[in-house]
Amino acid sequence: MLDRMAAHWPLKLLSLALAFAIWVSVTGESRVVQDFRVPLELQLGDDITVASSPPTTIEVRLRGVESLMRRVDPVRMVMRLDLRDANEGEQELVLATESLSGIPRGVEVDFIDPNRAQVVLARVLRVDLPVEPTFLGQPADGYALYDAGVDPERLLVEGPKEQIEKLEVLRTNPIRLDDRSEPFIVRVGVAQEGELVRVLGRETLDVRVVVDAAAVERRVENVPVDVIGAATGTTVNPESINVILSGPPRLVDLLTPDQIHLIADVSRLAPDTTQADVPIRVEFAGISIDELSRIEVKSMSRRHVEVSLSGRRSL
């Protein structure tokens, strides 16, 4: 037995000396304490979202020997909680060491602050909403804002059901009109409707703003009324009416009576109707779609006409 223990004693003595040296170096190494801000991530189901404002980061204090603490990478540290099976309503989160990743082996977690948090979970709702532009300021003197078109006109948004149901429209970030005197196109974002409401898809919108010379009014008298949707023998009373138009001078001043069409459409009346009070529709001929947005029918001497029908036919 003694012979076996004595065999290779120089190597055994060297191994013991090395082990002792390592033990001395480790146990003699100074211990370090350091605080870190660590992101808090919540893993949620596809149809669940957060309806409150839980902390986005937590404070973690780590303790360990200096050589191990140098291996701590703050970028890799995260507190991740799995809530994919959680139900709607208020939930208490337990922020424990077991959910903390990115900590090297041998490093101790002294404390986590906070170690508990409250969160409210809600059902996700997605809706398609119209978008309206928001303006600041006024055009240059003698000019006015006539119209604005947003592209796209509607956007899909998602968020907590209770918050989404309160929204009727989305608005753009403010568009300044100061000193504008002609149409222009601007690219803007969507105004934030709450930190928990998210716009899906487009992040920016193109808004075409129509600015032109300030409107003037023009009275056009005795514009004839045309009846459509009926056969011969139809009479209308009155046969003509007066119209007051509003718009940029270069448009309304150049309009001729022949370009203004007043239409009484009887095509949807019952076949046996012989007399009816029919509303008037106004159309303009030879005017581009862009210019139509700048012309307004301010008033008409009559909004309805009496139409007497005979020999009606369907169109």
N, C-alpha and C positions, 0 to 999 in steps of 0.2 A: 504493500500500500504506500509506504513512504517512498519507495522507488518511483512509483507512478507520479506522485506529487512532485518529486524532484526533477522528473524528466522535463526537458525544455524549459527549465526555470528562467533562463534569460528572457525568452519571448513572453512568458506569462507575466514577468515583472514589468516588461515594457507595456503590455496591454493594460495592466493595472494603473501604471503611471499615466498613460494617455486618457483613460477613463476619468481618473482623478482630475487631470488638467481640464478636461471638458466640463466636468461638474463644477469646478472652481470658476471657470470662465462664465458659465451660464448663471450660476447662483450668485456670482459676484457682480453680474451686469446690472446696471441701474434699471429700475422700472419706471415707465413713462405713463402718464395719464394725459389723454387728449380728448377734446370734445369735437364732434362733427355734426353738421346739418345734413340730414339724410332725407331724400324724397320718399313720400308716402304714396304708394300706388295701390289703387283698388281695382281688382279684376271683377268686371260685372258681366251679367248675361246680356245677350243681344237686345232684349226688350226692356231692360232696366237701366235707369240713369240716376245720378245723384241730384236730389232736389234741395240740398242744403250746402253749406260751405265748410266741409271738414278741413282740418289742417293739411296743407300740401307738403309740409316738411316736419320732421321731428328732430329733437336733439338727442344724440347718443354719446355717452362717455365710455371710452375704451381704456383698458389698462393692460399693460404687458411690458415685457423686457424690450429694450430699445431696438434690438435687432429685428424682433418680430413686428414692432410698431412701425418700423420703416417700410414694411411690406404692405401696410394698409393703403389701399387705393380708394380715395373718396368717391371717385367716379363709378366704381363698381358696387358701392354700398347702396342698398335699397330696402325699404320696409314694404313688403308686398303681401296684401291680404286678399284671399280668394273669397269673393262674395257672389260667385256665379250661381249658387243655389239659394241665395238670400231672397226673401220676399219683400214686397212693398212695405213701407212704413219705417219707423224709427228703429235703428240698429245701434247696439253698443259694440264698438271695436276694441278688441284687446290687442295692444301693441306689445308683443312679447319677443324675446330673443329668438325664438324658433322661427319667426317670420322675417328675421333680419338676415340678409345675404351679403356676401362680399367681405366677411370677417375671416382673417387668416386663423388657422388652427393654433391654439395656444394663447390667443388674445381674449381677454375677459371683457364682458359687457358690464360696466358698473351700474348704469341706470339708463332708462329711456324716458324722455319727457316730451309730451305726455305719454303715460302708459295706457290710457284709455281715451276714447273719443266717441262722440255721437255723430251719426250720419242718418239722413233721411233718404230712403230710396223710393223712386216713383217709376211708374210705367212710362215708357217712351212713346211720344206721339209725334207723327210726321204729317205735316200738312203743306199744301201748295198755297202760297199767299201772293196777292198782287203787290207790286212795288210802286211806290209813289216818290217822286223827287222832292227834296227839301231845298229851299232857296234862302239866300241871305242877300241883303242889299237891294238896290234898285238899278234898273238900266240907266243909261245916259239920259240927260234931259231931252224930252221930246220923243222918247222911245218907250216901248212897253213890252212886257212878257205876254205872249199869246198862247203858247202851247209848249209841251215837253213830252217826249216819248222815251220810254225806258226799254232797253234791250239787254236781257230778256224782261218781259213784262211781269213774269211770275217766277218765284223761287221756292224751292223745297226747304223747309226748316224742320228741325227736330229738337225736342227737349222734354222736360217734365210735363205730363199731361195737363196739370192745372195751369201752368204758365202758357203753354201753347194755345189752350182754348181761349185765353184772353186776347190773343192777337187777331186783328182783322186785316192789317196791312203792314208791310215792311216799308221803311223809309231809307232813302239814301243818306249818306253823309252830306252836309250842307254844300250847295253849289252857289258860288258868289256871282251876282249879277252886276256888280259895280262897273259902271261906265260901258256896259255892253250896248252895241247898237246894230248888231246883225246876228243871224243864227249861228250857233256854234255847237260842237260836240265835245263832251267832256267825259272822262272815265273816272268813276267814283266807286267807293265801297259801300256796303250796306251798314247802316247805323246799328250798333249793338243793342239788342232788345233785352239784354240780361246776360249775365255770365254763363248761364246754364242753357241758353238757347243758341243753337248752332245752325248756320246756313250750310246746306249741302250743295256741292258743285261749285258754281261760279263765285269767285271772291270779289270780282269787280264788275261793274255795269257800265254800259255806254248810254249816255243820256243826250238826246238831241234836243236842244233848247231853241225855241223860235222866238227871236226878238226882232221887232220891226218898228217902224214909225208909229207913234201913238195914234190910236184910233180916232177917226172922225165919223160922223153920222151922215147918211144920205137918204133922202126920201124919194122913193120911186113910186109914182102913181099909176093907177089903172093897169096893173099887171093882170093879164087874163088868167082864168082858172081853167085848167084842162082836166076833163073827166076821163079816166081810163078804166077798163074792165067792163064796158057796157056797149050795147049796140046803138044803132041810130035812134033818134027820137028822144035822146036824153037832154034835159035842160038843167041849168045850174043857176042859182040865185044867191048872191050876186055873181055876175059873170066876170068881174074883175075886182081886185082889192088893192089897197095901198100897202107898201112895205117900207119899213125903215131898216137900213143896213148899217153895220158898224164894222170898221176895219181900217187898215192902213190906207192913206189917201190914194196911193198909186194903184190900189186894187178896186176900192169901191167907187172911185170917181170915174174909172174907165169902164165899169160894167154897163152894158146896154140892157134895155128891157128884154130883148130877145134872149139874153143869157139867163134870165131869172124865170124858172118854171115853177108854177104853183099847181100842184097835182092833187086831185080828189080821186082816190082809188076806191071803186065800188065792187071790185072783183070778189071780195069776201062776204058781201051781203047775201042774205038768203035769196034764192032764185025768185021767190014771189014778192020781193020788196018792190014797191012802186015809188016810195019817197023815203028819204033818209037824210039825217044830219051827218055830214061826212067831214072828218078833219082834213086839213090841208097839209101837204108835205112840200117842202121847198127844196128844189134842186138847182144847181148852177151848171151851165154848159160852158165848155171851153176854159175851165179853171182847173189847174193842177191840184192833186190831193194835198200837196204841201201848202198851197195858197188857201185851200178851203179852210184849213185850221185857223186862219186869221180873219175870216169873214163870219160875222155873227148877225143873225136876224134878230134885231132888237125888239121889233113889234110888228104886228099886222093889224089892219083895220078889222079883219075877221079871221078867226082861227078855224072856223067851220063854215061850210056852205050847205044850202039845201039843194039836194039833187033829186029830180023827178026822173024815173026810169020807165022805159017801155021797150019791149023786144030785147030783153037782156040775153047775153050769151056768155058762156064761161070761156076764160082765156087760159 
